[in-house]
Amino acid sequence: MKISVLGSGCATCRKLHETVIAVVEKEKIEAEVEYSTDVTRIVQLGLMHSPVLLIDGKPCDLIAYSEKDVREVLFSAIYQGQN
């Protein structure tokens, strides 16, 4: 699994990246986690907000950036990938 956090470099974007790393480590999820401040990638995806969480190249909807929300999105992606 490849997880990307795209953002402008603001505190919220960096916090989401830290939260993703914490959840991946805590839940022992096999994933490559990257952080990018390349805003053109966000625009190319047709999105007009940041931060953006991508799992295997697909944008994910996050209501909030808490560990709970990130965990739910990651596990949802894992279980969908097993079907």
MOPAC internal coordinates of N, CA, C and O (Angstrom, degrees):
PM7 1SCF
backbone

  N    0.0000 0     0.00 0     0.00 0    0    0    0
  C    1.4376 1     0.00 0     0.00 0    1    0    0
  C    1.5246 1   107.52 1     0.00 0    2    1    0
  O    1.2310 1   120.82 1   -43.84 1    3    2    1
  N    1.3161 1   116.03 1   136.16 1    3    2    1
  C    1.4560 1   121.58 1   175.78 1    5    3    2
  C    1.5200 1   108.41 1  -114.78 1    6    5    3
  O    1.2310 1   120.98 1   -56.40 1    7    6    5
  N    1.3204 1   115.74 1   123.60 1    7    6    5
  C    1.4597 1   121.91 1  -178.85 1    9    7    6
  C    1.5193 1   107.94 1  -115.26 1   10    9    7
  O    1.2310 1   120.88 1   -50.94 1   11   10    9
  N    1.3284 1   115.93 1   129.06 1   11   10    9
  C    1.4592 1   120.82 1   179.43 1   13   11   10
  C    1.5196 1   109.58 1  -124.79 1   14   13   11
  O    1.2310 1   121.25 1   -42.45 1   15   14   13
  N    1.3129 1   115.22 1   137.55 1   15   14   13
  C    1.4547 1   121.44 1   170.81 1   17   15   14
  C    1.5225 1   105.61 1  -111.58 1   18   17   15
  O    1.2310 1   120.87 1   -60.05 1   19   18   17
  N    1.3173 1   115.94 1   119.95 1   19   18   17
  C    1.4577 1   121.73 1   178.38 1   21   19   18
  C    1.5125 1   108.26 1  -107.93 1   22   21   19
  O    1.2310 1   120.43 1   -47.00 1   23   22   21
  N    1.3085 1   116.78 1   133.00 1   23   22   21
  C    1.4555 1   119.44 1   179.62 1   25   23   22
  C    1.5058 1   112.14 1  -164.89 1   26   25   23
  O    1.2310 1   121.87 1     1.11 1   27   26   25
  N    1.3099 1   114.02 1  -178.89 1   27   26   25
  C    1.4584 1   120.81 1  -176.66 1   29   27   26
  C    1.5181 1   112.71 1   -89.27 1   30   29   27
  O    1.2310 1   120.22 1   172.56 1   31   30   29
  N    1.3130 1   117.18 1    -7.44 1   31   30   29
  C    1.4544 1   121.03 1  -176.74 1   33   31   30
  C    1.5163 1   112.61 1   100.19 1   34   33   31
  O    1.2310 1   120.65 1  -173.68 1   35   34   33
  N    1.3216 1   116.36 1     6.32 1   35   34   33
  C    1.4676 1   121.07 1  -179.07 1   37   35   34
  C    1.5347 1   110.48 1   -73.60 1   38   37   35
  O    1.2310 1   121.03 1    -9.73 1   39   38   37
  N    1.3103 1   115.64 1   170.27 1   39   38   37
  C    1.4702 1   121.35 1  -178.61 1   41   39   38
  C    1.5302 1   111.57 1   -59.79 1   42   41   39
  O    1.2310 1   119.72 1   141.13 1   43   42   41
  N    1.3228 1   118.14 1   -38.87 1   43   42   41
  C    1.4650 1   121.50 1  -179.75 1   45   43   42
  C    1.5290 1   110.95 1   -64.65 1   46   45   43
  O    1.2310 1   120.63 1   138.71 1   47   46   45
  N    1.3160 1   116.40 1   -41.29 1   47   46   45
  C    1.4645 1   120.74 1   179.74 1   49   47   46
  C    1.5260 1   110.77 1   -65.50 1   50   49   47
  O    1.2310 1   120.74 1   134.76 1   51   50   49
  N    1.3263 1   116.19 1   -45.24 1   51   50   49
  C    1.4639 1   119.92 1   179.25 1   53   51   50
  C    1.5264 1   111.05 1   -64.36 1   54   53   51
  O    1.2310 1   120.28 1   142.06 1   55   54   53
  N    1.3297 1   117.08 1   -37.94 1   55   54   53
  C    1.4675 1   121.73 1   179.07 1   57   55   54
  C    1.5296 1   110.34 1   -64.29 1   58   57   55
  O    1.2310 1   120.10 1   137.75 1   59   58   57
  N    1.3400 1   117.42 1   -42.25 1   59   58   57
  C    1.4619 1   120.13 1   177.85 1   61   59   58
  C    1.5286 1   109.73 1   -61.31 1   62   61   59
  O    1.2310 1   119.97 1   136.74 1   63   62   61
  N    1.3017 1   117.66 1   -43.26 1   63   62   61
  C    1.4659 1   121.22 1   178.75 1   65   63   62
  C    1.5183 1   110.20 1   -59.78 1   66   65   63
  O    1.2310 1   120.11 1   134.04 1   67   66   65
  N    1.3283 1   117.40 1   -45.96 1   67   66   65
  C    1.4669 1   121.58 1   178.15 1   69   67   66
  C    1.5235 1   111.57 1   -61.90 1   70   69   67
  O    1.2310 1   120.65 1   140.19 1   71   70   69
  N    1.3259 1   116.37 1   -39.81 1   71   70   69
  C    1.4689 1   121.08 1   179.57 1   73   71   70
  C    1.5211 1   110.54 1   -65.70 1   74   73   71
  O    1.2310 1   120.24 1   137.15 1   75   74   73
  N    1.3242 1   117.16 1   -42.85 1   75   74   73
  C    1.4673 1   120.97 1   178.40 1   77   75   74
  C    1.5257 1   109.76 1   -60.35 1   78   77   75
  O    1.2310 1   120.16 1   133.74 1   79   78   77
  N    1.3151 1   117.29 1   -46.26 1   79   78   77
  C    1.4694 1   120.62 1   179.16 1   81   79   78
  C    1.5267 1   110.48 1   -60.42 1   82   81   79
  O    1.2310 1   120.43 1   136.55 1   83   82   81
  N    1.3339 1   116.79 1   -43.45 1   83   82   81
  C    1.4676 1   120.52 1  -179.79 1   85   83   82
  C    1.5241 1   111.55 1   -61.48 1   86   85   83
  O    1.2310 1   120.08 1   136.20 1   87   86   85
  N    1.3313 1   117.45 1   -43.80 1   87   86   85
  C    1.4645 1   121.14 1  -179.29 1   89   87   86
  C    1.5245 1   110.08 1   -67.22 1   90   89   87
  O    1.2310 1   119.94 1   136.26 1   91   90   89
  N    1.3182 1   117.71 1   -43.74 1   91   90   89
  C    1.4675 1   121.72 1   179.79 1   93   91   90
  C    1.5302 1   110.06 1   -59.49 1   94   93   91
  O    1.2310 1   120.73 1   135.71 1   95   94   93
  N    1.3205 1   116.22 1   -44.29 1   95   94   93
  C    1.4651 1   119.59 1   179.96 1   97   95   94
  C    1.5233 1   111.76 1   -69.03 1   98   97   95
  O    1.2310 1   120.45 1   134.72 1   99   98   97
  N    1.3277 1   116.74 1   -45.28 1   99   98   97
  C    1.4649 1   121.34 1  -177.15 1  101   99   98
  C    1.5251 1   111.44 1   -64.01 1  102  101   99
  O    1.2310 1   120.36 1   139.55 1  103  102  101
  N    1.3297 1   116.92 1   -40.45 1  103  102  101
  C    1.4686 1   121.67 1  -176.72 1  105  103  102
  C    1.5309 1   112.60 1   -91.78 1  106  105  103
  O    1.2310 1   120.77 1  -179.85 1  107  106  105
  N    1.3279 1   116.14 1     0.15 1  107  106  105
  C    1.4666 1   122.09 1   179.87 1  109  107  106
  C    1.5345 1   112.49 1    54.59 1  110  109  107
  O    1.2310 1   121.55 1  -133.24 1  111  110  109
  N    1.3245 1   114.63 1    46.76 1  111  110  109
  C    1.4560 1   121.60 1   178.80 1  113  111  110
  C    1.5271 1   108.31 1   -86.23 1  114  113  111
  O    1.2310 1   120.68 1   -50.08 1  115  114  113
  N    1.3196 1   116.30 1   129.92 1  115  114  113
  C    1.4563 1   120.13 1   176.70 1  117  115  114
  C    1.5142 1   108.07 1   -78.19 1  118  117  115
  O    1.2310 1   121.16 1   -72.64 1  119  118  117
  N    1.3234 1   115.39 1   107.36 1  119  118  117
  C    1.4610 1   119.74 1  -177.82 1  121  119  118
  C    1.5123 1   110.45 1  -156.63 1  122  121  119
  O    1.2310 1   121.68 1   -29.96 1  123  122  121
  N    1.3005 1   114.39 1   150.04 1  123  122  121
  C    1.4570 1   122.39 1   170.31 1  125  123  122
  C    1.5238 1   105.61 1   -97.40 1  126  125  123
  O    1.2310 1   120.36 1   -54.44 1  127  126  125
  N    1.3328 1   116.92 1   125.56 1  127  126  125
  C    1.4621 1   121.23 1  -177.74 1  129  127  126
  C    1.5261 1   108.27 1  -114.39 1  130  129  127
  O    1.2310 1   121.09 1   -51.60 1  131  130  129
  N    1.3312 1   115.53 1   128.40 1  131  130  129
  C    1.4587 1   120.10 1   177.72 1  133  131  130
  C    1.5157 1   110.47 1  -128.73 1  134  133  131
  O    1.2310 1   121.26 1   -22.28 1  135  134  133
  N    1.3209 1   115.19 1   157.72 1  135  134  133
  C    1.4563 1   122.20 1   177.03 1  137  135  134
  C    1.5148 1   107.77 1  -129.06 1  138  137  135
  O    1.2310 1   120.34 1   -47.78 1  139  138  137
  N    1.3185 1   116.95 1   132.22 1  139  138  137
  C    1.4602 1   120.74 1  -178.42 1  141  139  138
  C    1.5207 1   109.99 1  -134.65 1  142  141  139
  O    1.2310 1   121.34 1   -41.49 1  143  142  141
  N    1.3167 1   115.04 1   138.51 1  143  142  141
  C    1.4618 1   120.57 1   174.75 1  145  143  142
  C    1.5233 1   110.80 1  -104.15 1  146  145  143
  O    1.2310 1   120.61 1  -159.82 1  147  146  145
  N    1.3334 1   116.44 1    20.18 1  147  146  145
  C    1.4615 1   122.08 1   178.37 1  149  147  146
  C    1.5330 1   108.43 1   -79.91 1  150  149  147
  O    1.2310 1   120.88 1   -87.32 1  151  150  149
  N    1.3202 1   115.92 1    92.68 1  151  150  149
  C    1.4639 1   121.59 1  -175.38 1  153  151  150
  C    1.5299 1   111.39 1   -64.75 1  154  153  151
  O    1.2310 1   119.90 1   156.01 1  155  154  153
  N    1.3263 1   117.79 1   -23.99 1  155  154  153
  C    1.4607 1   119.32 1   178.78 1  157  155  154
  C    1.5251 1   111.36 1   -63.04 1  158  157  155
  O    1.2310 1   120.01 1   149.96 1  159  158  157
  N    1.3366 1   117.59 1   -30.04 1  159  158  157
  C    1.4827 1   119.97 1   176.48 1  161  159  158
  C    1.5212 1   110.45 1   -63.35 1  162  161  159
  O    1.2310 1   120.40 1   141.03 1  163  162  161
  N    1.3221 1   116.83 1   -38.97 1  163  162  161
  C    1.4704 1   120.86 1   178.90 1  165  163  162
  C    1.5239 1   109.39 1   -63.68 1  166  165  163
  O    1.2310 1   120.26 1   134.80 1  167  166  165
  N    1.3204 1   117.10 1   -45.20 1  167  166  165
  C    1.4631 1   121.79 1  -179.91 1  169  167  166
  C    1.5252 1   110.41 1   -64.78 1  170  169  167
  O    1.2310 1   120.01 1   138.68 1  171  170  169
  N    1.3378 1   117.59 1   -41.32 1  171  170  169
  C    1.4673 1   121.29 1   178.77 1  173  171  170
  C    1.5244 1   111.80 1   -60.83 1  174  173  171
  O    1.2310 1   120.70 1   150.03 1  175  174  173
  N    1.3310 1   116.26 1   -29.97 1  175  174  173
  C    1.4707 1   120.35 1   177.68 1  177  175  174
  C    1.5240 1   111.80 1   -78.53 1  178  177  175
  O    1.2310 1   120.51 1   173.57 1  179  178  177
  N    1.3278 1   116.64 1    -6.43 1  179  178  177
  C    1.4597 1   120.90 1  -179.65 1  181  179  178
  C    1.5165 1   112.82 1    80.45 1  182  181  179
  O    1.2310 1   120.31 1  -160.97 1  183  182  181
  N    1.3260 1   117.02 1    19.03 1  183  182  181
  C    1.4566 1   121.19 1  -178.38 1  185  183  182
  C    1.5227 1   109.45 1  -103.01 1  186  185  183
  O    1.2310 1   121.02 1   -31.79 1  187  186  185
  N    1.3029 1   115.65 1   148.21 1  187  186  185
  C    1.4608 1   120.01 1  -177.32 1  189  187  186
  C    1.5236 1   111.70 1  -122.87 1  190  189  187
  O    1.2310 1   120.65 1  -148.71 1  191  190  189
  N    1.3148 1   116.37 1    31.29 1  191  190  189
  C    1.4654 1   119.99 1   178.67 1  193  191  190
  C    1.5237 1   108.96 1  -146.17 1  194  193  191
  O    1.2310 1   121.28 1   -17.43 1  195  194  193
  N    1.2971 1   115.15 1   162.57 1  195  194  193
  C    1.4561 1   119.85 1   173.32 1  197  195  194
  C    1.5220 1   107.70 1  -146.23 1  198  197  195
  O    1.2310 1   120.00 1   -25.46 1  199  198  197
  N    1.2786 1   117.61 1   154.54 1  199  198  197
  C    1.4509 1   127.21 1     3.22 1  201  199  198
  C    1.5337 1   112.21 1   -78.17 1  202  201  199
  O    1.2310 1   121.71 1   -18.86 1  203  202  201
  N    1.3069 1   114.33 1   161.14 1  203  202  201
  C    1.4600 1   122.21 1   176.44 1  205  203  202
  C    1.5241 1   107.38 1  -117.65 1  206  205  203
  O    1.2310 1   120.75 1   -45.28 1  207  206  205
  N    1.3194 1   116.18 1   134.72 1  207  206  205
  C    1.4569 1   121.87 1   174.93 1  209  207  206
  C    1.5152 1   107.80 1  -106.55 1  210  209  207
  O    1.2310 1   120.87 1   -58.51 1  211  210  209
  N    1.3294 1   115.94 1   121.49 1  211  210  209
  C    1.4658 1   121.71 1   177.39 1  213  211  210
  C    1.5163 1   108.79 1  -111.99 1  214  213  211
  O    1.2310 1   120.91 1   -45.33 1  215  214  213
  N    1.3147 1   115.86 1   134.67 1  215  214  213
  C    1.4582 1   121.11 1   172.37 1  217  215  214
  C    1.5174 1   106.84 1  -119.69 1  218  217  215
  O    1.2310 1   121.27 1   -63.12 1  219  218  217
  N    1.3119 1   115.17 1   116.88 1  219  218  217
  C    1.4604 1   122.13 1  -175.48 1  221  219  218
  C    1.5282 1   110.96 1    50.71 1  222  221  219
  O    1.2310 1   121.28 1  -137.51 1  223  222  221
  N    1.3414 1   115.15 1    42.49 1  223  222  221
  C    1.4571 1   121.58 1   174.96 1  225  223  222
  C    1.5168 1   116.08 1    83.67 1  226  225  223
  O    1.2310 1   119.96 1   176.84 1  227  226  225
  N    1.3368 1   117.68 1    -3.16 1  227  226  225
  C    1.4668 1   120.78 1  -178.13 1  229  227  226
  C    1.5275 1   109.98 1  -106.40 1  230  229  227
  O    1.2310 1   120.54 1   -49.98 1  231  230  229
  N    1.3488 1   116.58 1   130.02 1  231  230  229
  C    1.4697 1   119.57 1   178.06 1  233  231  230
  C    1.5228 1   111.30 1   -64.43 1  234  233  231
  O    1.2310 1   120.87 1   -37.72 1  235  234  233
  N    1.3130 1   115.93 1   142.28 1  235  234  233
  C    1.4647 1   122.29 1   178.81 1  237  235  234
  C    1.5220 1   109.57 1  -113.76 1  238  237  235
  O    1.2310 1   121.13 1   -35.60 1  239  238  237
  N    1.3190 1   115.44 1   144.40 1  239  238  237
  C    1.4588 1   120.90 1   176.60 1  241  239  238
  C    1.5115 1   109.14 1   -86.98 1  242  241  239
  O    1.2310 1   121.19 1   -59.16 1  243  242  241
  N    1.3168 1   115.33 1   120.84 1  243  242  241
  C    1.4570 1   121.11 1   175.01 1  245  243  242
  C    1.5238 1   108.22 1  -117.60 1  246  245  243
  O    1.2310 1   120.92 1   -50.57 1  247  246  245
  N    1.3215 1   115.85 1   129.43 1  247  246  245
  C    1.4638 1   119.91 1   176.14 1  249  247  246
  C    1.5245 1   109.23 1   -76.78 1  250  249  247
  O    1.2310 1   121.15 1   137.73 1  251  250  249
  N    1.2996 1   115.41 1   -42.27 1  251  250  249
  C    1.4623 1   122.46 1   177.90 1  253  251  250
  C    1.5158 1   107.20 1  -138.63 1  254  253  251
  O    1.2310 1   120.61 1    -3.77 1  255  254  253
  N    1.3018 1   116.44 1   176.23 1  255  254  253
  C    1.4592 1   120.24 1  -177.10 1  257  255  254
  C    1.5255 1   111.76 1  -111.47 1  258  257  255
  O    1.2310 1   120.66 1  -151.07 1  259  258  257
  N    1.3161 1   116.35 1    28.93 1  259  258  257
  C    1.4628 1   121.36 1  -179.30 1  261  259  258
  C    1.5278 1   110.35 1   -78.32 1  262  261  259
  O    1.2310 1   120.92 1   -16.01 1  263  262  261
  N    1.3370 1   115.84 1   163.99 1  263  262  261
  C    1.4633 1   119.89 1   176.16 1  265  263  262
  C    1.5232 1   111.08 1   -58.02 1  266  265  263
  O    1.2310 1   120.75 1   139.21 1  267  266  265
  N    1.3179 1   116.16 1   -40.79 1  267  266  265
  C    1.4672 1   120.81 1  -179.56 1  269  267  266
  C    1.5310 1   110.79 1   -59.03 1  270  269  267
  O    1.2310 1   120.36 1   131.76 1  271  270  269
  N    1.3295 1   116.92 1   -48.24 1  271  270  269
  C    1.4659 1   120.59 1  -178.58 1  273  271  270
  C    1.5277 1   111.64 1   -66.64 1  274  273  271
  O    1.2310 1   120.71 1   138.09 1  275  274  273
  N    1.3156 1   116.25 1   -41.91 1  275  274  273
  C    1.4714 1   119.92 1   178.99 1  277  275  274
  C    1.5221 1   109.78 1   -63.84 1  278  277  275
  O    1.2310 1   119.79 1   136.23 1  279  278  277
  N    1.3214 1   118.00 1   -43.77 1  279  278  277
  C    1.4631 1   122.32 1   178.69 1  281  279  278
  C    1.5369 1   110.42 1   -58.41 1  282  281  279
  O    1.2310 1   120.43 1   134.03 1  283  282  281
  N    1.3235 1   116.78 1   -45.97 1  283  282  281
  C    1.4705 1   120.44 1  -179.28 1  285  283  282
  C    1.5252 1   111.47 1   -60.98 1  286  285  283
  O    1.2310 1   120.40 1   136.70 1  287  286  285
  N    1.3255 1   116.83 1   -43.30 1  287  286  285
  C    1.4644 1   120.72 1  -179.55 1  289  287  286
  C    1.5331 1   110.61 1   -66.10 1  290  289  287
  O    1.2310 1   120.57 1   137.65 1  291  290  289
  N    1.3320 1   116.52 1   -42.35 1  291  290  289
  C    1.4658 1   119.22 1  -179.89 1  293  291  290
  C    1.5233 1   111.81 1   -65.27 1  294  293  291
  O    1.2310 1   120.30 1   134.02 1  295  294  293
  N    1.3257 1   117.03 1   -45.98 1  295  294  293
  C    1.4612 1   119.23 1   179.66 1  297  295  294
  C    1.5290 1   111.64 1   -66.67 1  298  297  295
  O    1.2310 1   120.15 1   145.19 1  299  298  297
  N    1.3102 1   117.31 1   -34.81 1  299  298  297
  C    1.4686 1   120.44 1   175.81 1  301  299  298
  C    1.5344 1   110.01 1   -61.34 1  302  301  299
  O    1.2310 1   120.54 1   137.15 1  303  302  301
  N    1.3161 1   116.57 1   -42.85 1  303  302  301
  C    1.4691 1   120.52 1   179.13 1  305  303  302
  C    1.5267 1   111.03 1   -66.52 1  306  305  303
  O    1.2310 1   120.60 1   141.39 1  307  306  305
  N    1.3225 1   116.45 1   -38.61 1  307  306  305
  C    1.4626 1   120.17 1   179.11 1  309  307  306
  C    1.5247 1   110.35 1   -63.76 1  310  309  307
  O    1.2310 1   120.59 1   131.98 1  311  310  309
  N    1.3279 1   116.48 1   -48.02 1  311  310  309
  C    1.4758 1   119.73 1  -177.79 1  313  311  310
  C    1.5094 1   112.15 1   -68.49 1  314  313  311
  O    1.2310 1   119.41 1   145.65 1  315  314  313
  N    1.3254 1   118.73 1   -34.35 1  315  314  313
  C    1.4617 1   121.06 1   177.18 1  317  315  314
  C    1.5214 1   110.68 1   -67.56 1  318  317  315
  O    1.2310 1   120.61 1   146.37 1  319  318  317
  N    1.3208 1   116.45 1   -33.63 1  319  318  317
  C    1.4518 1   121.46 1   179.28 1  321  319  318
  C    1.5126 1   113.60 1   -70.35 1  322  321  319
  O    1.2310 1   120.37 1   161.11 1  323  322  321
  N    1.3358 1   116.90 1   -18.89 1  323  322  321
  C    1.4648 1   120.70 1  -178.72 1  325  323  322
  C    1.5248 1   111.80 1   -85.07 1  326  325  323
  O    1.2310 1   119.83 1   168.14 1  327  326  325
  N    1.3105 1   117.93 1   -11.86 1  327  326  325
  C    1.4831 1   120.75 1  -177.90 1  329  327  326
  C    1.4903 1   111.77 1   -80.08 1  330  329  327
  O    1.2310 1   120.10 1   180.00 1  331  330  329

